[in-house]
Amino acid sequence: MAQKAGFGRRYFRAFMSGFFVAVPVTVTVLDRLAYVARVDGSSMQPSLNPEGADTFDIVLLNRWSVRNFEVRRGDIVSVVSPKNPKQKIIKRVIALEGDFIKCG
């Protein structure tokens, strides 16, 4: 019985040391490099969420490129909605600073 208690204590100690390393690393990666987002709605169809309103896609968003201003035409970006600051929207970049867009 004493042997099992020693094994449990070692297992718990290894788990806690791994936990205290994994959590800061994960938080840093999600804050600085990339994060996972859920895409629902029809505005990006058929590229994202092709089945429609009943389903959703999960995407990995690259924060590093945006932080270094490496956004190009055709990239898909996530931004804060101007109408509702609590909501994020996902759109495709069609023009960059200084470009002129002709509608219609």
TORPA-4810 file (N, C-alpha, C, O; in nm, 3 decimals):
<nodes>
NODE_1_0.082_-0.119_0.000_0.000_0.000_0.000_0.086_0.126_0.000_0.052_0.224_-0.066_M
NODE_2_0.198_0.123_0.073_0.287_0.240_0.077_0.348_0.266_-0.060_0.377_0.380_-0.096_A
NODE_3_0.367_0.158_-0.136_0.424_0.174_-0.269_0.326_0.248_-0.361_0.369_0.330_-0.442_Q
NODE_4_0.196_0.218_-0.350_0.096_0.287_-0.431_0.089_0.434_-0.396_0.075_0.518_-0.485_K
NODE_5_0.098_0.468_-0.269_0.093_0.608_-0.227_0.213_0.684_-0.283_0.199_0.799_-0.324_A
NODE_6_0.330_0.621_-0.286_0.449_0.684_-0.343_0.434_0.707_-0.492_0.475_0.810_-0.544_G
NODE_7_0.373_0.609_-0.562_0.350_0.624_-0.705_0.250_0.737_-0.731_0.271_0.818_-0.822_F
NODE_8_0.145_0.743_-0.654_0.044_0.849_-0.669_0.103_0.987_-0.645_0.071_1.082_-0.716_G
NODE_9_0.189_0.997_-0.545_0.253_1.125_-0.513_0.346_1.168_-0.626_0.348_1.285_-0.663_R
NODE_10_0.423_1.072_-0.681_0.512_1.104_-0.793_0.433_1.144_-0.917_0.469_1.238_-0.987_R
NODE_11_0.322_1.073_-0.943_0.237_1.104_-1.057_0.178_1.244_-1.042_0.177_1.323_-1.137_Y
NODE_12_0.129_1.274_-0.923_0.070_1.406_-0.897_0.176_1.515_-0.912_0.148_1.619_-0.971_F
NODE_13_0.296_1.494_-0.860_0.403_1.592_-0.869_0.444_1.615_-1.015_0.467_1.729_-1.056_R
NODE_14_0.453_1.508_-1.095_0.487_1.520_-1.237_0.377_1.593_-1.312_0.404_1.676_-1.398_A
NODE_15_0.252_1.561_-1.279_0.138_1.629_-1.343_0.141_1.778_-1.313_0.124_1.860_-1.403_F
NODE_16_0.161_1.814_-1.187_0.160_1.956_-1.148_0.277_2.032_-1.211_0.259_2.146_-1.254_M
NODE_17_0.394_1.972_-1.217_0.507_2.042_-1.279_0.482_2.060_-1.429_0.514_2.165_-1.484_S
NODE_18_0.426_1.960_-1.494_0.391_1.974_-1.635_0.281_2.076_-1.657_0.285_2.151_-1.754_G
NODE_19_0.185_2.079_-1.568_0.074_2.173_-1.576_0.125_2.317_-1.565_0.084_2.403_-1.642_F
NODE_20_0.214_2.342_-1.470_0.264_2.478_-1.450_0.361_2.522_-1.560_0.394_2.641_-1.568_F
NODE_21_0.406_2.431_-1.643_0.485_2.467_-1.761_0.392_2.483_-1.881_0.407_2.577_-1.958_V
NODE_22_0.296_2.393_-1.897_0.209_2.393_-2.014_0.114_2.512_-2.018_0.091_2.568_-2.125_A
NODE_23_0.060_2.553_-1.905_-0.037_2.664_-1.904_0.026_2.795_-1.949_-0.030_2.860_-2.037_V
NODE_24_0.140_2.839_-1.894_0.199_2.964_-1.943_0.241_2.957_-2.090_0.227_3.055_-2.163_P
NODE_25_0.292_2.842_-2.133_0.332_2.828_-2.273_0.209_2.838_-2.363_0.213_2.908_-2.464_V
NODE_26_0.101_2.772_-2.328_-0.023_2.776_-2.407_-0.081_2.916_-2.411_-0.123_2.962_-2.517_T
NODE_27_-0.085_2.984_-2.298_-0.138_3.121_-2.293_-0.054_3.214_-2.380_-0.108_3.298_-2.452_V
NODE_28_0.077_3.200_-2.375_0.165_3.283_-2.456_0.144_3.257_-2.605_0.137_3.351_-2.684_T
NODE_29_0.134_3.131_-2.643_0.111_3.097_-2.785_-0.022_3.155_-2.831_-0.028_3.215_-2.938_V
NODE_30_-0.128_3.138_-2.753_-0.259_3.188_-2.793_-0.264_3.340_-2.794_-0.341_3.398_-2.871_L
NODE_31_-0.185_3.405_-2.712_-0.184_3.552_-2.707_-0.096_3.613_-2.815_-0.130_3.718_-2.870_D
NODE_32_0.015_3.552_-2.847_0.114_3.612_-2.937_0.118_3.553_-3.077_0.141_3.626_-3.173_R
NODE_33_0.098_3.422_-3.091_0.119_3.357_-3.220_-0.010_3.323_-3.295_-0.025_3.362_-3.411_L
NODE_34_-0.100_3.254_-3.231_-0.220_3.209_-3.301_-0.328_3.174_-3.199_-0.299_3.149_-3.082_A
NODE_35_-0.452_3.173_-3.246_-0.560_3.126_-3.160_-0.668_3.060_-3.244_-0.676_3.079_-3.366_Y
NODE_36_-0.751_2.983_-3.177_-0.857_2.908_-3.242_-0.986_2.987_-3.233_-1.019_3.042_-3.128_V
NODE_37_-1.060_2.994_-3.345_-1.186_3.067_-3.347_-1.293_2.983_-3.417_-1.263_2.898_-3.502_A
NODE_38_-1.416_3.008_-3.380_-1.531_2.941_-3.440_-1.593_3.034_-3.544_-1.616_3.152_-3.516_R
NODE_39_-1.620_2.982_-3.663_-1.679_3.061_-3.771_-1.819_3.007_-3.797_-1.836_2.892_-3.836_V
NODE_40_-1.919_3.092_-3.774_-2.055_3.054_-3.813_-2.117_3.171_-3.887_-2.077_3.286_-3.869_D
NODE_41_-2.213_3.142_-3.969_-2.272_3.246_-4.053_-2.237_3.222_-4.199_-2.158_3.134_-4.231_G
NODE_42_-2.295_3.302_-4.285_-2.282_3.276_-4.428_-2.195_3.377_-4.503_-2.180_3.365_-4.625_S
NODE_43_-2.137_3.474_-4.435_-2.066_3.580_-4.508_-1.939_3.532_-4.577_-1.894_3.595_-4.672_S
NODE_44_-1.880_3.423_-4.531_-1.756_3.373_-4.592_-1.779_3.247_-4.675_-1.683_3.179_-4.711_M
NODE_45_-1.903_3.215_-4.707_-1.930_3.096_-4.788_-1.885_3.118_-4.931_-1.898_3.231_-4.978_Q
NODE_46_-1.836_3.024_-5.002_-1.818_2.883_-4.968_-1.683_2.851_-4.905_-1.656_2.735_-4.874_P
NODE_47_-1.596_2.951_-4.886_-1.463_2.923_-4.829_-1.472_2.868_-4.688_-1.408_2.768_-4.656_S
NODE_48_-1.551_2.933_-4.604_-1.570_2.890_-4.465_-1.717_2.865_-4.441_-1.803_2.937_-4.492_L
NODE_49_-1.747_2.761_-4.365_-1.883_2.725_-4.329_-1.969_2.698_-4.452_-2.075_2.759_-4.467_N
NODE_50_-1.926_2.608_-4.542_-1.999_2.586_-4.668_-2.137_2.523_-4.652_-2.222_2.539_-4.740_P
NODE_51_-2.161_2.451_-4.542_-2.289_2.384_-4.526_-2.402_2.478_-4.485_-2.519_2.444_-4.503_E
NODE_52_-2.370_2.594_-4.430_-2.475_2.689_-4.394_-2.489_2.712_-4.246_-2.396_2.690_-4.169_G
NODE_53_-2.608_2.758_-4.207_-2.631_2.807_-4.072_-2.630_2.698_-3.966_-2.609_2.727_-3.848_A
NODE_54_-2.653_2.573_-4.003_-2.660_2.466_-3.904_-2.524_2.416_-3.858_-2.516_2.344_-3.758_D
NODE_55_-2.419_2.453_-3.928_-2.285_2.405_-3.894_-2.191_2.523_-3.871_-2.228_2.638_-3.894_T
NODE_56_-2.071_2.491_-3.826_-1.969_2.594_-3.809_-1.833_2.533_-3.838_-1.815_2.412_-3.831_F
NODE_57_-1.737_2.618_-3.871_-1.599_2.576_-3.893_-1.513_2.626_-3.778_-1.545_2.727_-3.714_D
NODE_58_-1.405_2.555_-3.753_-1.305_2.596_-3.654_-1.180_2.633_-3.733_-1.133_2.555_-3.816_I
NODE_59_-1.125_2.752_-3.708_-1.007_2.797_-3.781_-0.896_2.837_-3.683_-0.923_2.874_-3.568_V
NODE_60_-0.773_2.828_-3.729_-0.657_2.874_-3.654_-0.615_3.008_-3.712_-0.576_3.015_-3.829_L
NODE_61_-0.622_3.113_-3.633_-0.591_3.248_-3.680_-0.448_3.284_-3.641_-0.408_3.267_-3.526_L
NODE_62_-0.372_3.335_-3.737_-0.232_3.370_-3.719_-0.221_3.514_-3.670_-0.248_3.607_-3.745_N
NODE_63_-0.181_3.531_-3.546_-0.164_3.666_-3.491_-0.029_3.727_-3.529_-0.015_3.849_-3.532_R
NODE_64_0.069_3.644_-3.558_0.204_3.692_-3.584_0.210_3.779_-3.708_0.274_3.884_-3.706_W
NODE_65_0.145_3.739_-3.816_0.148_3.816_-3.941_0.083_3.952_-3.923_0.133_4.053_-3.974_S
NODE_66_-0.028_3.956_-3.853_-0.097_4.084_-3.831_-0.013_4.176_-3.744_-0.007_4.297_-3.767_V
NODE_67_0.051_4.119_-3.645_0.137_4.199_-3.556_0.252_4.262_-3.633_0.298_4.371_-3.599_R
NODE_68_0.299_4.194_-3.738_0.410_4.244_-3.819_0.361_4.312_-3.947_0.441_4.340_-4.036_N
NODE_69_0.232_4.340_-3.957_0.171_4.408_-4.072_0.200_4.336_-4.203_0.231_4.400_-4.303_F
NODE_70_0.191_4.203_-4.203_0.215_4.123_-4.322_0.083_4.074_-4.382_0.074_3.958_-4.423_E
NODE_71_-0.017_4.159_-4.387_-0.146_4.122_-4.444_-0.143_4.152_-4.593_-0.099_4.259_-4.636_V
NODE_72_-0.191_4.055_-4.673_-0.192_4.070_-4.819_-0.333_4.051_-4.872_-0.421_4.001_-4.802_R
NODE_73_-0.353_4.092_-4.996_-0.482_4.070_-5.061_-0.513_3.922_-5.064_-0.425_3.840_-5.092_R
NODE_74_-0.637_3.888_-5.036_-0.679_3.749_-5.036_-0.672_3.683_-4.900_-0.731_3.577_-4.880_G
NODE_75_-0.600_3.744_-4.804_-0.593_3.688_-4.669_-0.729_3.700_-4.601_-0.807_3.790_-4.632_D
NODE_76_-0.756_3.610_-4.510_-0.876_3.618_-4.429_-0.834_3.667_-4.291_-0.743_3.612_-4.230_I
NODE_77_-0.902_3.772_-4.244_-0.866_3.833_-4.116_-0.987_3.837_-4.023_-1.102_3.835_-4.068_V
NODE_78_-0.960_3.842_-3.896_-1.064_3.857_-3.794_-1.048_3.995_-3.732_-0.939_4.032_-3.689_S
NODE_79_-1.157_4.070_-3.727_-1.155_4.205_-3.670_-1.273_4.223_-3.576_-1.369_4.146_-3.580_V
NODE_80_-1.265_4.325_-3.492_-1.375_4.358_-3.402_-1.483_4.429_-3.483_-1.453_4.520_-3.561_V
NODE_81_-1.605_4.388_-3.464_-1.717_4.447_-3.537_-1.735_4.594_-3.500_-1.735_4.627_-3.382_S
NODE_82_-1.750_4.684_-3.599_-1.772_4.825_-3.567_-1.910_4.850_-3.506_-1.930_4.949_-3.437_P
NODE_83_-2.006_4.760_-3.533_-2.141_4.776_-3.477_-2.154_4.721_-3.337_-2.227_4.775_-3.254_K
NODE_84_-2.082_4.611_-3.309_-2.090_4.547_-3.178_-1.948_4.510_-3.135_-1.896_4.408_-3.179_N
NODE_85_-1.886_4.590_-3.049_-1.747_4.565_-3.008_-1.725_4.431_-2.937_-1.611_4.387_-2.923_P
NODE_86_-1.830_4.365_-2.892_-1.816_4.236_-2.826_-1.809_4.121_-2.927_-1.782_4.007_-2.890_K
NODE_87_-1.834_4.152_-3.054_-1.837_4.051_-3.158_-1.717_4.066_-3.252_-1.677_4.177_-3.285_Q
NODE_88_-1.661_3.952_-3.294_-1.555_3.953_-3.394_-1.613_3.905_-3.526_-1.697_3.815_-3.529_K
NODE_89_-1.567_3.965_-3.635_-1.612_3.924_-3.767_-1.492_3.878_-3.848_-1.379_3.919_-3.822_I
NODE_90_-1.516_3.792_-3.944_-1.409_3.740_-4.029_-1.438_3.782_-4.172_-1.548_3.759_-4.224_I
NODE_91_-1.339_3.844_-4.236_-1.354_3.895_-4.372_-1.229_3.868_-4.453_-1.121_3.845_-4.398_K
NODE_92_-1.244_3.870_-4.586_-1.131_3.854_-4.677_-1.081_3.993_-4.717_-1.160_4.082_-4.744_R
NODE_93_-0.948_4.011_-4.720_-0.887_4.138_-4.757_-0.892_4.151_-4.910_-0.840_4.066_-4.982_V
NODE_94_-0.957_4.260_-4.959_-0.963_4.281_-5.104_-0.878_4.400_-5.147_-0.846_4.414_-5.265_I
NODE_95_-0.841_4.486_-5.053_-0.759_4.602_-5.085_-0.672_4.637_-4.966_-0.703_4.602_-4.852_A
NODE_96_-0.564_4.706_-4.993_-0.473_4.751_-4.889_-0.471_4.903_-4.886_-0.532_4.969_-4.970_L
NODE_97_-0.402_4.958_-4.791_-0.391_5.103_-4.778_-0.341_5.164_-4.908_-0.241_5.120_-4.965_E
NODE_98_-0.411_5.266_-4.954_-0.373_5.337_-5.077_-0.440_5.282_-5.201_-0.432_5.346_-5.306_G
NODE_99_-0.506_5.166_-5.193_-0.575_5.109_-5.309_-0.709_5.180_-5.328_-0.771_5.226_-5.232_D
NODE_100_-0.753_5.188_-5.454_-0.885_5.242_-5.488_-0.975_5.127_-5.527_-0.934_5.037_-5.601_F
NODE_101_-1.099_5.129_-5.478_-1.195_5.025_-5.509_-1.309_5.086_-5.590_-1.368_5.187_-5.550_I
NODE_102_-1.339_5.025_-5.702_-1.449_5.072_-5.786_-1.567_4.977_-5.767_-1.556_4.858_-5.795_K
NODE_103_-1.677_5.029_-5.720_-1.797_4.947_-5.697_-1.884_4.947_-5.823_-1.899_5.048_-5.891_C
NODE_104_-1.940_4.831_-5.850_-2.039_4.819_-5.956_-1.977_4.816_-6.088_-2.048_4.807_-6.189_G
</nodes>
